[in-house]
Structure formats: C-alpha cells, structure tokens
Amino acid sequence: MSAGAILLWIILPYVAIATFVVGHWWRYRTDQVGWTSHSTQIFEHKILGWAGPLFHYGALAAVGGHVIGLLIPKSFTSAIGMSESTYRWFSAIAGAIAGAICVVGFVGLCWRRSTNARVRKTTSRTDLVVYGLLTILIGLGCWMTYAHNLIAASPYDYRETVSLWWRSLFTLRPNVGAVQHANTVYQVHAIVAWAFWALFPFSRLVHAWSIPLQYLGRPYILYRRRYPARAR
C-alpha cells in the first residue's frame, strides 16, 4: 500500500472525524455566542425566502440518501426482496430530485451573497471556503447521479467499492482496496467531503445542531394585562 493511499483513505478520514468531533466540543466551549447562522435576513429576504428552504430541504434529502446508500449493504436490500434494478432507479430518481432542488437553492444563495453588497460584507473567509467545497460536492454529486446512475446504460455500482470502504472505517479496519477501485469522480467526491466535514465545526453551519427541543417541554407563557380591564 502506497503512502498516498494511506494518507487519502486512512489518515484523512480519521483526522476529519476527529476534527469534526473535537472541533464541535471546542467551538461550543469557547464560542457559544457565535454558535449561530449569522442570519442576514434583515439585509435581504426575498431571495432568501425561497432559496434557503430549497437548499436546506434538498441538502437534507441528499444527506439522507448518502446515509442509506453508504450504510445499508447490498445484502440487506437483496434480503428484503429489492432487486438491484429497483434500488438503482429508486436511488437515482430520488437523488436527481434532491440534487435539482439543492442546486436551485444553492445557486440562489450564491447569487444573493454575491450581488447584495450588505450580505457580501458579512461573508468571511471560512464562508468562501465552505461555499467552494459545497460547489464541488454538489456539482460532483449531481454528475454522479445523472451521468453515472440515471442516464448511463450500465450504472456504476458504488456499493461494491466506496460503501465497503466507508463502513470499514467505523470497524477500524479500512478497506483501502475497495475505494482504490472506485471511479475517480467518486474518489474526489469522498476526499472533498472529508475536507468539508473537517471544516464544519468552524463555520456557521454549526447552527444545524441548534434544534430548540426545549420548547417541546416548555410550559405555556401566560400574558397578563398591565392594567386591569375596566368593569362593564
């Protein structure tokens, strides 16, 4: 096994995972005030009103598809009676829809940030790097979905390569041979994805974890008049 293979397919993933976990802990301990999306809605809300939801819903669907595709082995889908053709069309069509929605929303957000002077001034260097990584990730993801799975006569079966390697990382026995035989586009997509997740804790994306679950158990707020109502 070459040094390059060890670096890309063993060291990089584990460093990215460690950075993702420790980075969130450090960020929460040292920068709870900055644990926010740094909303710019006050500066512009028309484009944000439709681009934000499209990007978020499309991205969530895409992440869900990745988890299903990488986590669930082919043996499981075969055991429940799902043929490879059925799985291929289901994942390709669902991925194509999610990708299209995500692209439209992301393009809208990029256009908004680049054309609105006030929003542009709030953009940090980290934001620019995140936008760059997302551009590559979304672009490659759509290319793989449309060109390699939806349109291609013989779709590429990533569950025989990338998925095997991805699951093996969590058993601490990285199957480097599996990912080395993967299509180059899938390899680049995986490398950029690890860089993205390593940067995640240090960006405004941490607001994804700020789910106000405490509101579910919060008692009702009682509003009382400042002055008593006049008797009739």
trRosetta pair geometry for C-beta under 8 A, 3 or more apart (Angstrom, degrees):
i j d omega theta_ij theta_ji phi_ij phi_ji
1 5 5.2 -115 -174 81 87 132
1 6 6.0 100 135 -55 115 91
1 176 6.1 61 -131 88 129 154
2 5 4.7 99 59 4 81 101
2 6 7.1 -144 98 -4 46 86
3 6 5.6 -54 -151 37 36 113
3 7 6.2 37 152 -22 67 107
4 7 5.6 -55 -147 36 31 112
4 8 6.1 16 162 -8 67 111
5 8 6.2 -61 -138 44 27 101
5 9 5.6 -22 -179 23 66 118
5 10 7.8 53 133 -3 65 100
5 176 5.5 85 164 -180 113 134
5 180 6.3 -8 -128 -85 122 123
6 9 7.2 -71 -118 54 14 80
6 10 5.1 -38 -161 37 57 124
6 11 6.2 54 143 -16 73 104
6 176 7.6 -33 -86 -105 47 155
7 10 7.5 -3 -40 51 7 80
7 11 5.0 -36 -136 42 42 126
7 12 6.3 60 154 -32 59 98
8 11 7.7 33 -5 48 15 86
8 12 5.5 -7 -146 7 30 136
8 187 7.9 24 158 -175 137 104
8 191 6.2 -40 -155 -100 101 112
9 12 7.2 17 -42 41 15 105
9 13 7.0 7 -174 -10 33 117
9 165 6.7 -68 -162 -166 113 134
9 174 6.3 144 138 168 91 133
9 176 4.7 118 106 -124 142 90
9 179 5.3 168 -126 72 130 140
9 180 7.2 -65 -47 -55 161 83
10 13 6.8 -71 -156 35 14 102
10 14 6.7 -4 163 -2 56 115
10 174 4.9 -167 -101 43 87 167
10 176 6.6 -39 -47 -77 99 118
11 14 6.3 -72 -151 44 27 102
11 15 5.9 23 160 -18 68 114
12 15 5.9 -58 -140 40 26 109
12 16 6.1 26 161 -20 63 110
12 191 6.8 -8 143 -134 160 76
12 194 5.3 87 148 119 101 157
13 16 5.7 -60 -148 37 28 111
13 17 6.3 26 157 -18 66 106
13 169 5.3 -85 137 -132 149 144
13 174 7.5 151 50 -108 140 130
13 194 5.6 -101 -97 -113 54 138
14 17 5.6 -49 -143 36 34 111
14 18 6.2 33 156 -17 65 106
14 169 7.4 -161 -66 -163 78 106
15 18 5.8 -56 -146 40 30 110
15 19 6.1 29 155 -19 65 109
15 198 7.0 11 120 -105 83 132
16 19 5.7 -55 -143 39 28 111
16 20 6.2 35 154 -25 63 106
16 194 4.0 -130 -46 -174 167 90
16 195 7.1 -88 -106 -67 125 26
16 197 5.3 74 169 82 113 103
16 198 4.2 -91 -130 -61 76 101
17 20 5.6 -52 -148 32 29 115
17 21 6.5 20 157 -12 64 107
17 169 7.9 163 -38 154 146 127
17 197 7.6 6 -82 122 46 131
18 21 6.1 -60 -148 40 30 104
18 22 5.8 10 165 -1 69 115
19 22 6.3 -59 -127 51 25 98
19 23 5.1 32 168 -29 63 120
19 197 8.0 124 81 118 100 75
19 198 4.3 35 84 -144 141 84
19 201 7.2 -155 148 23 74 125
20 23 6.0 -50 -129 36 14 113
20 24 6.8 15 162 -18 53 106
20 197 5.1 -21 -82 155 130 94
20 198 6.3 -89 -54 -99 80 40
20 200 6.1 27 -124 53 90 119
20 201 6.2 158 -144 -29 42 112
21 24 6.3 -61 -159 31 25 106
21 25 6.8 19 150 -13 62 107
22 25 5.6 -56 -152 38 37 113
22 26 6.1 34 153 -17 70 108
23 26 5.7 -55 -143 40 31 109
23 27 6.0 30 158 -20 66 109
23 198 7.6 120 -18 -170 153 52
23 200 7.4 123 94 75 139 72
23 201 3.1 145 122 65 112 152
23 202 6.0 -75 -171 -41 126 85
24 27 5.7 -54 -140 38 29 110
24 28 6.2 26 160 -17 64 108
24 201 4.5 -121 -62 -117 60 121
24 206 6.9 157 -121 -126 85 114
24 209 7.6 63 -147 0 128 163
25 28 6.1 -61 -149 38 26 107
25 29 6.3 21 156 -16 63 112
26 29 5.8 -61 -146 39 29 109
26 30 6.0 -8 169 9 67 118
26 201 7.4 80 55 147 92 138
27 30 6.6 -76 -136 52 22 89
27 31 5.3 -52 -166 51 64 108
27 34 7.8 -99 -171 84 94 105
27 35 6.8 121 143 -88 102 96
27 201 5.1 -167 -12 169 139 96
27 202 6.7 -156 -82 -89 127 50
27 206 6.2 -136 124 -93 151 162
28 31 7.6 -63 -86 59 12 64
28 32 6.2 46 -163 -84 54 82
28 35 6.5 45 -107 -82 64 142
29 32 7.9 -3 -130 -43 3 93
31 34 4.2 -31 170 42 108 113
31 35 6.4 137 115 -44 77 79
32 35 5.2 -35 -152 4 41 123
33 36 7.9 -41 154 -8 41 115
34 38 8.0 -1 -158 -62 73 103
35 206 5.6 -82 -144 110 77 127
35 207 7.0 143 162 -83 62 65
35 210 6.6 142 143 -72 100 123
36 39 7.4 -77 158 -12 106 80
36 204 7.1 -33 98 -147 50 89
36 207 5.6 41 -166 -88 27 116
36 210 7.4 22 -105 -31 51 166
37 204 5.3 82 -146 168 41 109
37 207 3.9 -57 -56 8 82 168
38 122 6.5 174 151 170 119 121
38 204 5.1 -82 18 -119 107 136
39 42 7.4 92 120 -5 94 84
40 43 4.7 -36 175 32 89 118
40 44 6.7 10 130 37 99 83
40 48 7.5 -172 82 -77 83 148
40 118 7.4 159 -167 120 114 90
40 119 4.7 100 154 -119 153 87
40 122 5.4 -178 -88 51 124 157
41 44 7.5 -102 -148 72 30 43
41 45 5.1 51 -168 -95 79 95
41 48 5.8 -144 -109 102 75 159
42 45 7.8 29 -82 -51 13 106
43 116 6.4 123 138 153 113 133
43 118 4.1 -158 -150 109 129 125
43 119 5.1 170 104 -62 140 78
43 122 7.6 -162 -7 -8 157 134
44 47 6.2 1 147 35 117 99
44 48 6.1 128 109 -13 81 112
44 112 6.0 -179 106 -165 143 109
44 116 4.9 -74 -35 -123 151 163
44 118 7.2 154 -26 68 98 110
44 119 5.7 -51 18 -45 123 127
45 48 5.3 -68 -139 53 39 113
45 49 5.6 59 159 -46 73 100
46 49 5.8 -47 -156 14 22 117
47 50 7.0 -77 -165 45 35 86
47 51 5.3 8 160 -2 77 127
47 108 5.5 -174 -178 177 99 99
47 109 7.7 158 139 -89 109 38
47 111 6.9 -131 -160 89 150 101
47 112 4.2 -177 100 -85 143 120
48 51 6.0 -66 -118 52 27 98
48 52 5.0 32 -176 -28 69 118
48 109 7.5 67 -107 -106 66 77
48 112 6.3 120 -58 -156 74 168
49 52 7.0 -13 -100 26 6 108
49 53 7.8 -8 163 0 40 108
50 53 6.6 -63 -154 42 32 102
50 54 6.2 28 157 -17 67 115
50 105 7.8 -137 133 -110 64 79
50 108 6.8 -96 93 -175 86 167
51 54 5.8 -62 -147 41 30 111
51 55 6.1 26 161 -18 68 110
51 104 7.6 -139 -123 132 72 69
51 105 4.9 132 -168 -152 58 62
51 106 7.8 168 -174 -38 100 11
51 107 7.8 -125 -134 74 117 55
51 108 2.9 -147 -105 105 125 129
51 109 4.8 173 145 -51 129 70
51 111 8.0 -152 -98 47 157 100
51 112 6.4 -162 44 -16 159 133
52 55 6.1 -62 -148 37 24 106
52 56 6.2 15 161 -13 64 112
52 105 6.9 180 -33 -162 2 111
52 109 6.9 100 -78 -84 57 110
53 56 5.8 -61 -141 41 30 107
53 57 5.9 21 167 -12 69 111
53 105 7.1 -131 80 -117 42 131
54 57 6.3 -60 -141 42 23 102
54 58 5.9 19 162 -14 62 116
54 101 5.4 -143 -168 179 85 81
54 102 7.3 179 146 -96 78 24
54 104 5.4 -69 157 91 147 98
54 105 3.1 -173 96 -71 94 110
54 108 7.0 75 55 27 131 138
55 58 5.9 -62 -142 43 24 108
55 59 5.9 23 161 -19 64 112
55 102 6.0 71 -137 -146 52 58
55 105 3.0 -157 -49 128 68 125
55 106 5.1 116 -113 -61 112 62
55 108 7.4 -137 -41 55 110 102
55 109 5.8 -2 -41 -20 156 133
56 59 5.9 -56 -142 38 25 109
56 60 6.3 26 159 -18 63 107
56 105 7.2 -123 3 165 52 159
57 60 5.8 -53 -145 36 30 111
57 61 6.4 29 156 -17 63 107
57 101 6.3 -61 93 143 98 138
57 105 7.7 145 42 -43 80 158
58 61 5.8 -57 -149 38 30 110
58 62 6.3 30 153 -20 65 108
58 98 5.3 140 -155 -174 68 63
58 99 7.1 115 -173 -102 113 10
58 100 7.6 -134 -127 75 131 42
58 101 3.6 -172 -85 99 114 94
58 102 2.9 -164 130 -62 129 70
58 103 7.4 -122 162 2 161 49
58 104 7.7 146 -43 43 157 83
58 105 5.7 180 19 20 129 130
58 106 7.9 -100 77 -24 138 95
59 62 5.6 -55 -146 37 32 112
59 63 6.3 33 155 -19 66 104
59 102 5.3 115 -59 -121 61 116
59 105 8.0 -101 -23 79 94 138
60 63 5.8 -52 -146 36 31 110
60 64 6.4 33 153 -19 63 106
61 64 5.6 -54 -150 37 31 114
61 65 6.4 34 152 -20 64 105
61 94 7.4 -139 172 169 113 92
61 97 7.7 -65 137 98 154 90
61 98 3.7 -145 107 -120 121 123
61 101 7.3 52 38 61 139 133
61 102 7.7 -141 55 -49 100 110
62 65 5.6 -53 -150 35 32 113
62 66 6.5 36 151 -21 64 102
62 95 7.1 78 -118 -139 74 73
62 98 4.8 169 -62 140 73 127
62 99 6.5 94 -93 -76 118 63
62 102 5.8 1 -27 -47 135 154
62 141 6.6 44 -160 165 131 153
63 66 5.6 -51 -150 33 34 114
63 67 6.5 35 152 -20 65 103
64 67 5.7 -53 -149 33 33 111
64 68 6.4 29 155 -15 66 106
65 68 5.8 -55 -146 39 32 109
65 69 6.0 25 159 -14 67 112
65 91 6.6 126 -159 -149 109 84
65 94 6.2 172 -97 116 125 113
65 95 5.3 142 -180 -89 163 87
65 98 6.3 -171 -15 40 138 161
66 69 5.9 -61 -141 43 27 107
66 70 5.8 7 167 -4 67 116
67 70 6.4 -65 -136 46 21 97
67 71 5.3 1 174 -4 63 125
68 71 6.5 -59 -118 45 16 98
68 72 5.5 -13 -171 10 59 121
68 91 7.7 -159 100 -108 119 106
69 72 7.3 -44 -103 45 10 90
69 91 6.2 94 -86 -140 113 139
69 158 7.0 32 164 83 120 119
69 159 6.9 -120 -176 -77 77 95
69 163 6.7 -118 145 -88 71 120
70 162 7.2 -70 -112 123 95 95
70 163 5.0 -165 -135 -119 52 79
70 166 4.7 -44 -167 93 117 155
70 167 7.0 175 162 -50 78 83
71 167 7.0 125 -126 -89 42 103
72 76 5.2 -102 -173 65 89 140
72 77 6.6 86 142 -43 117 95
73 76 5.3 108 64 -2 73 98
73 77 7.8 -147 102 4 45 85
73 159 7.1 128 -151 -174 48 112
73 163 7.1 150 -108 142 60 128
73 167 7.3 -16 -70 -36 97 167
74 77 6.0 -58 -153 40 42 106
74 78 6.1 41 151 -19 71 109
74 84 7.6 10 -151 -98 113 95
74 159 4.9 120 -54 135 105 138
74 160 7.4 9 -23 -68 145 72
74 163 8.0 121 -30 87 88 152
75 78 5.7 -57 -147 40 31 113
75 79 6.2 37 153 -27 65 107
76 79 5.6 -53 -147 31 31 113
76 80 6.7 15 159 -7 64 105
77 80 6.2 -61 -147 42 32 100
77 82 4.2 -68 -179 69 89 119
77 87 5.4 42 172 -80 155 138
78 81 7.8 59 180 -62 31 14
78 82 7.0 -91 -77 62 27 68
78 83 8.0 56 -112 -109 66 33
78 84 8.0 1 -82 -54 93 78
82 86 5.2 -124 -167 85 78 126
82 87 5.4 89 145 -58 116 96
83 86 4.6 96 56 6 81 102
83 87 7.0 -148 94 -3 43 87
84 87 5.7 -55 -146 40 33 111
84 88 6.1 38 154 -26 66 107
84 157 7.7 -26 -160 -108 124 122
85 88 5.6 -52 -146 33 29 115
85 89 6.5 20 160 -11 64 106
86 89 6.2 -60 -147 40 28 102
86 90 6.1 26 157 -18 65 112
87 90 5.8 -59 -142 40 28 110
87 91 6.0 18 164 -11 66 112
88 91 6.3 -64 -145 42 22 102
88 92 5.9 16 161 -17 62 116
88 149 6.5 -159 -166 -164 86 94
88 155 5.5 148 -152 50 128 156
89 92 5.8 -56 -135 41 28 109
89 93 5.9 21 168 -14 66 110
90 93 6.5 -61 -143 39 21 102
90 94 6.1 12 162 -8 60 116
91 94 6.0 -60 -139 46 26 106
91 95 5.7 25 162 -19 64 115
91 149 7.0 -75 101 177 98 148
92 95 5.8 -58 -141 41 23 109
92 96 6.1 27 158 -24 62 107
92 145 6.3 148 -144 -169 64 77
92 149 4.2 -161 -102 133 108 109
92 150 4.3 159 177 -80 119 75
92 155 7.2 -100 -72 -116 135 150
93 96 5.7 -51 -145 33 29 112
93 97 6.6 27 157 -16 62 104
93 150 7.2 120 -71 -113 50 108
94 97 6.0 -56 -151 36 30 108
94 98 6.3 25 155 -13 65 110
95 98 5.7 -57 -142 43 31 108
95 99 5.8 33 158 -22 67 110
95 141 7.9 -132 -176 166 111 95
95 145 4.3 -147 125 -130 121 129
95 149 7.2 36 61 79 141 147
95 150 7.9 -144 74 -52 104 112
96 99 5.7 -55 -143 38 26 112
96 100 6.3 28 158 -20 62 106
96 145 5.4 176 -75 146 65 122
96 146 6.2 99 -112 -82 102 78
96 150 5.5 64 -65 -76 132 152
97 100 5.9 -55 -148 34 28 109
97 101 6.5 24 156 -14 63 108
98 101 5.9 -58 -149 39 30 109
98 102 6.1 29 155 -19 65 111
99 102 5.7 -58 -144 39 30 111
99 103 6.1 31 158 -22 66 107
99 138 7.3 146 -149 -164 83 80
99 141 6.1 -165 -113 119 116 101
99 142 4.5 145 178 -99 135 85
99 145 5.4 -173 -25 47 155 158
99 146 7.6 -128 87 -38 155 98
100 103 5.8 -53 -146 33 29 111
100 104 6.5 28 157 -18 63 105
100 142 7.8 109 -65 -124 52 117
101 104 6.1 -56 -151 35 29 109
101 105 6.4 22 155 -12 64 110
102 105 5.9 -62 -149 42 29 108
102 106 5.9 26 157 -19 67 113
102 138 6.1 -150 125 -133 118 119
103 106 5.8 -58 -140 40 27 109
103 107 6.1 28 161 -19 65 107
103 138 6.1 152 -89 165 76 125
103 142 6.3 37 -62 -72 131 148
104 107 6.1 -54 -146 36 25 109
104 108 6.5 27 154 -19 60 109
105 108 5.7 -58 -153 36 31 114
105 109 6.4 28 154 -17 66 106
106 109 5.7 -53 -147 36 33 110
106 110 6.3 33 154 -17 66 105
106 134 6.7 -157 -142 142 134 121
106 135 7.8 166 156 -91 133 61
106 138 6.0 -109 25 -72 171 176
107 110 5.7 -55 -146 38 31 111
107 111 6.1 33 154 -20 65 108
108 111 5.7 -55 -145 37 29 112
108 112 6.2 31 155 -20 63 107
109 112 5.6 -52 -147 36 31 114
109 113 6.3 24 157 -15 65 108
110 113 5.9 -59 -145 40 29 106
110 114 6.1 16 161 -11 66 114
110 131 6.6 125 -104 -159 98 124
110 135 7.9 70 -86 -83 147 108
111 114 6.1 -65 -141 43 25 103
111 115 5.9 -1 170 0 65 120
112 115 6.6 -71 -134 46 18 94
112 116 5.7 -5 179 1 62 121
112 119 6.1 -24 145 93 84 169
113 116 6.9 -54 -116 44 18 95
113 119 5.2 -117 -120 130 53 117
113 120 6.0 117 172 -87 61 64
113 123 6.0 94 -175 -73 115 130
113 131 7.7 -131 77 -95 156 151
114 120 6.5 72 -127 -93 24 113
115 120 7.9 173 48 -48 15 119
116 119 4.0 49 90 21 116 112
116 120 6.2 170 85 -19 57 86
117 120 5.5 -56 -143 35 28 114
117 121 6.6 32 158 -25 63 102
118 121 5.9 -49 -152 26 31 112
118 122 7.3 26 151 -15 59 103
119 122 6.0 -61 -161 33 39 109
119 123 7.3 52 143 -39 65 97
120 123 5.6 -41 -162 5 43 121
123 127 4.7 -126 -159 83 74 143
123 128 6.5 84 160 -54 111 84
124 127 4.7 110 52 0 69 100
124 128 7.3 -128 101 -3 44 85
125 128 5.6 -50 -153 32 38 113
125 129 6.6 37 150 -17 67 102
126 129 5.7 -54 -151 36 35 110
126 130 6.2 36 151 -19 67 106
126 199 7.2 172 -158 -177 93 111
126 202 6.2 -129 -136 124 142 93
126 203 5.1 -168 152 -103 118 81
126 204 7.8 136 105 -11 118 79
127 130 5.6 -55 -147 38 31 112
127 131 6.2 32 154 -19 66 106
127 203 7.0 130 -83 -148 52 103
127 204 6.8 16 -90 8 95 117
128 131 5.7 -52 -146 37 30 111
128 132 6.4 33 153 -21 62 106
129 132 5.6 -55 -151 35 32 114
129 133 6.4 29 154 -16 66 105
129 199 6.4 -135 117 -151 122 158
130 133 5.9 -55 -147 38 30 107
130 134 6.1 29 155 -17 65 109
130 196 7.5 92 -136 -139 66 83
130 199 6.4 -162 -85 122 82 133
130 203 5.0 97 -69 -132 141 154
130 204 7.9 -123 20 36 169 82
130 205 6.7 -180 -145 -31 145 120
131 134 5.7 -55 -143 40 30 111
131 135 6.3 38 154 -27 63 103
132 135 5.7 -50 -151 28 30 114
132 136 6.8 25 154 -13 63 103
133 136 5.9 -56 -153 38 34 108
133 137 6.1 31 152 -18 68 110
133 192 6.0 170 -152 -180 84 97
133 195 6.1 -147 -122 102 132 106
133 196 4.5 164 151 -89 138 95
133 199 6.9 158 -1 40 162 145
134 137 5.5 -55 -139 41 33 111
134 138 5.8 26 164 -14 69 109
134 196 7.2 109 -67 -124 61 131
135 138 6.3 -57 -140 41 22 103
135 139 6.0 21 160 -18 60 115
136 139 5.9 -61 -144 40 24 110
136 140 6.1 17 163 -11 65 111
136 188 8.0 -105 171 147 116 105
136 192 5.0 -121 110 -156 128 159
137 140 6.3 -61 -145 41 23 103
137 141 6.0 24 158 -21 62 114
137 189 6.8 98 -131 -149 61 78
137 192 5.6 -159 -73 117 81 122
137 193 6.1 104 -116 -83 116 74
137 196 6.2 7 -53 -47 144 156
138 141 5.6 -56 -142 38 28 114
138 142 6.3 26 160 -17 64 106
139 142 6.1 -58 -149 36 26 105
139 143 6.4 25 153 -18 62 109
140 143 5.5 -55 -147 37 34 114
140 144 6.2 32 157 -19 68 105
140 185 5.9 176 -158 -176 102 92
140 188 6.4 -147 -120 97 154 104
140 189 4.4 -166 125 -88 139 99
140 192 7.2 130 19 42 148 144
141 144 5.9 -55 -148 36 29 108
141 145 6.3 25 155 -18 64 109
141 189 6.6 120 -68 -139 66 130
142 145 5.7 -56 -144 38 32 111
142 146 5.9 12 166 -4 69 113
143 146 6.5 -63 -135 47 23 96
143 147 5.3 -13 -178 16 65 123
143 148 7.4 58 134 -9 66 100
143 185 6.5 -118 104 -162 121 143
144 147 6.9 -55 -107 54 15 88
144 148 4.8 -29 -158 30 55 130
144 149 6.8 41 148 -8 66 106
144 156 7.6 -78 -158 56 88 130
144 158 8.0 35 -180 -52 130 140
144 185 5.8 174 -79 126 98 127
144 186 6.6 96 -114 -79 140 78
144 189 6.7 -25 -31 -49 144 158
145 148 7.3 15 -29 50 7 86
145 149 5.6 -49 -153 44 39 120
145 150 6.1 33 150 -17 66 113
146 149 7.5 14 -20 52 6 78
146 150 5.0 -42 -135 43 40 125
146 151 5.9 29 163 -9 66 111
147 150 7.7 19 -13 46 15 84
147 151 5.8 -32 -123 46 33 119
147 152 6.4 59 156 -44 49 101
148 152 5.5 -3 -153 -9 26 141
148 155 6.2 87 149 -151 62 71
148 156 4.5 -32 -180 16 114 116
148 183 7.1 -173 -124 62 146 174
148 185 7.3 -162 -47 70 142 144
149 152 6.7 12 -47 33 11 108
149 155 4.6 55 -125 -144 52 123
149 156 6.8 -78 -69 41 74 76
150 155 8.0 79 -22 -101 22 119
152 155 5.1 131 79 -89 113 54
152 156 7.1 38 72 -17 163 77
156 183 5.6 -20 -152 -28 155 141
156 186 7.6 -152 132 -39 143 131
157 160 4.8 45 116 4 109 111
157 161 7.6 119 103 2 70 92
158 161 5.9 -78 -153 54 49 93
158 162 4.6 -19 -176 33 98 115
158 163 6.1 106 129 -22 78 95
158 182 6.9 45 -133 -138 78 110
158 183 7.7 -72 -91 21 88 107
158 186 5.8 177 -117 -122 116 150
159 162 7.8 -46 -80 58 22 77
159 163 4.4 -4 -133 20 52 147
159 164 7.6 92 168 -33 46 80
160 163 7.5 47 -4 42 17 104
160 164 6.8 -1 178 -19 27 122
160 178 7.5 -150 143 -155 51 101
161 164 6.4 -79 -163 29 10 106
161 165 6.9 -4 157 -7 54 109
161 178 5.1 168 -150 168 49 79
161 179 6.1 114 165 -101 86 36
161 181 5.4 -134 -119 84 118 86
161 182 3.9 154 141 -82 139 86
161 183 7.8 135 70 1 159 66
161 186 7.2 93 96 103 126 153
162 165 5.8 -61 -151 40 32 109
162 166 6.0 31 155 -23 69 109
162 178 7.4 -170 -56 134 16 101
162 179 5.9 70 -105 -112 53 83
162 182 5.0 75 -56 -110 85 147
162 186 5.2 -112 -58 164 138 129
162 190 6.4 -161 -140 -66 116 134
163 166 5.6 -54 -141 36 31 112
163 167 6.3 24 163 -12 66 106
164 167 6.4 -60 -148 40 25 103
164 168 6.2 26 155 -22 62 113
164 175 5.2 -63 136 83 97 151
164 178 4.0 -119 84 -159 120 165
164 179 7.8 -152 74 -48 85 70
165 168 5.7 -61 -147 35 29 113
165 169 7.0 43 154 -34 63 94
165 174 6.7 28 -158 -167 79 76
165 175 4.9 -127 -98 74 58 88
165 176 6.9 75 -125 -99 113 25
165 178 4.5 -164 -51 81 89 111
165 179 3.7 21 -53 -44 167 106
165 182 7.6 -79 4 -33 138 131
166 169 6.1 -44 -164 11 33 114
166 190 7.9 -134 -77 -129 103 124
167 170 6.3 -62 -167 35 44 104
167 171 7.1 29 145 -8 71 107
168 171 5.6 -62 -150 43 45 106
168 173 5.4 -85 -171 87 95 71
168 174 5.3 118 117 -128 109 28
168 175 4.0 133 -6 -5 168 94
168 178 7.4 134 2 27 140 138
169 172 7.7 32 176 -77 34 30
169 174 5.5 34 -92 -98 63 86
175 178 4.3 31 128 5 113 118
175 179 7.2 125 100 -10 76 85
176 179 6.2 -64 -155 43 40 100
176 180 6.0 42 152 -26 73 111
177 180 5.7 -57 -144 34 30 115
177 181 6.8 22 161 -13 63 107
178 181 6.4 -70 -162 36 28 103
178 182 7.3 44 142 -43 62 97
179 182 5.1 -30 -158 -2 48 124
179 187 6.7 117 170 -106 92 88
179 190 7.1 -84 -151 60 127 170
182 186 4.6 -97 160 84 120 126
182 187 5.4 147 88 -57 111 87
182 190 7.9 57 94 -8 158 138
183 186 4.7 87 65 7 86 106
183 187 7.1 -154 95 -9 44 87
184 187 5.4 -54 -149 34 37 115
184 188 6.4 34 156 -17 69 103
185 188 6.0 -54 -148 37 31 108
185 189 6.3 35 151 -22 64 108
186 189 5.5 -52 -145 36 32 116
186 190 6.4 34 155 -21 64 104
187 190 5.8 -56 -152 33 30 110
187 191 6.5 28 153 -18 65 106
188 191 5.7 -54 -147 36 33 111
188 192 6.3 28 157 -14 67 107
189 192 6.1 -59 -147 41 27 106
189 193 6.2 32 153 -25 63 110
190 193 5.5 -54 -147 33 30 116
190 194 6.7 30 156 -19 63 100
191 194 6.1 -54 -156 31 31 107
191 195 6.8 29 149 -15 63 105
192 195 5.6 -55 -153 37 38 114
192 196 6.3 42 149 -24 68 104
193 196 5.5 -52 -149 33 34 115
193 197 6.5 27 156 -14 67 104
194 197 5.9 -55 -145 39 33 106
194 198 6.3 36 154 -22 65 106
195 198 5.7 -55 -149 35 30 113
195 199 6.5 22 155 -13 64 109
196 199 6.0 -65 -152 40 29 105
196 200 6.6 55 148 -52 63 92
197 200 5.2 -20 -150 -11 39 126
199 202 5.9 -80 -168 50 57 102
199 203 5.9 48 144 -28 89 118
200 203 6.1 -75 -148 33 28 109
200 205 5.3 -79 -151 83 74 131
200 206 7.2 122 155 -70 75 70
201 206 6.1 58 -143 -82 45 114
203 206 6.9 155 77 -18 57 82
204 207 6.2 -6 166 -6 71 111
205 208 5.8 -2 170 -13 71 113
206 209 6.1 -43 -179 25 65 106
206 210 7.5 72 130 -29 71 99
207 210 5.0 -44 -158 18 59 122
212 215 4.6 39 136 -9 108 116
213 216 5.8 -32 -175 7 58 116
214 217 6.6 -71 -164 48 48 90
214 218 6.0 64 142 -51 76 105
215 218 5.2 -44 -139 11 39 124
225 228 6.4 122 92 -101 129 26
225 229 6.2 141 -4 -45 174 80
